[in-house]
């Protein structure tokens, strides 16, 4: 006996959420060509690409993870260095 796990209406699975995004003309054209080449929908191409990206980046360490051994290891001698406007004047301008 089969169990229906997703209700399908046309090519839309009702259990999925809708996401809207903006693409450049070039990216939209490449997406269209890929969908045609693979004989699938643009949504299916985007779902697969996003799933692959999220799966691969889940295993990547964050910048904090890479640097946490060094965080707080350098003492400038100035207690309010990170938040006092006097010390931040000109910061990031060079």
C-alpha positions in Angstrom: 0.0 0.0 0.0 1.5 3.3 -1.1 1.2 6.4 1.1 0.9 9.9 -0.5 3.5 12.1 1.2 3.2 15.2 -1.0 0.2 16.7 -2.8 1.1 17.7 -6.3 -0.8 20.3 -8.3 0.6 20.7 -11.8 4.4 20.9 -11.4 4.1 22.5 -7.9 4.6 20.5 -4.7 2.3 22.0 -2.1 4.7 21.1 0.7 7.3 23.5 -0.7 7.7 27.2 0.2 8.0 29.8 -2.5 11.1 32.0 -2.7 11.4 35.0 -5.1 14.8 36.2 -6.3 16.2 38.7 -8.8 18.7 37.5 -11.5 20.8 39.4 -14.0 19.7 39.0 -17.6 22.8 36.8 -18.2 22.2 34.5 -15.3 18.5 34.2 -16.2 19.5 33.2 -19.7 22.0 30.6 -18.5 19.4 29.2 -16.1 16.9 28.9 -19.0 19.5 27.1 -21.2 20.5 24.7 -18.4 16.8 23.9 -17.7 16.2 23.2 -21.4 19.4 21.2 -21.8 18.5 19.0 -18.8 14.8 18.8 -19.8 13.6 20.1 -16.4 12.2 23.3 -14.8 14.2 26.3 -13.8 12.9 25.7 -10.3 14.4 22.2 -10.2 17.8 23.5 -11.4 17.8 26.2 -8.7 16.7 23.8 -6.0 19.5 21.4 -6.9 22.1 24.1 -7.1 21.0 25.7 -3.8 20.9 22.3 -2.0 24.4 21.5 -3.2 25.7 24.8 -2.1 24.1 24.6 1.4 25.3 21.0 1.8 28.9 21.9 1.0 29.1 25.1 3.0 27.6 23.5 6.1 30.9 21.7 6.6 33.1 24.8 6.1 34.3 26.5 9.3 33.4 30.1 10.0 36.0 32.9 10.2 35.5 32.8 13.9 36.2 29.1 14.1 39.4 29.6 12.1 40.5 32.5 14.3 39.2 31.7 17.8 42.6 30.6 19.1 43.9 34.1 18.3 40.9 36.1 19.5 41.9 38.3 22.4 45.5 37.2 22.3 46.9 40.6 21.5 46.7 43.3 24.2 46.9 46.8 22.8 46.8 48.3 26.3 43.8 50.4 25.4 40.6 49.1 27.2 38.0 50.8 24.9 39.8 50.4 21.6 36.9 48.7 19.8 34.1 51.1 20.7 35.5 54.5 21.5 35.1 56.9 18.6 38.4 58.6 19.5 40.3 55.4 18.6 38.2 54.7 15.5 38.7 58.0 13.8 39.9 57.3 10.2 39.5 53.6 10.7 38.9 51.8 7.3 39.6 54.9 5.2 43.0 53.7 3.9 
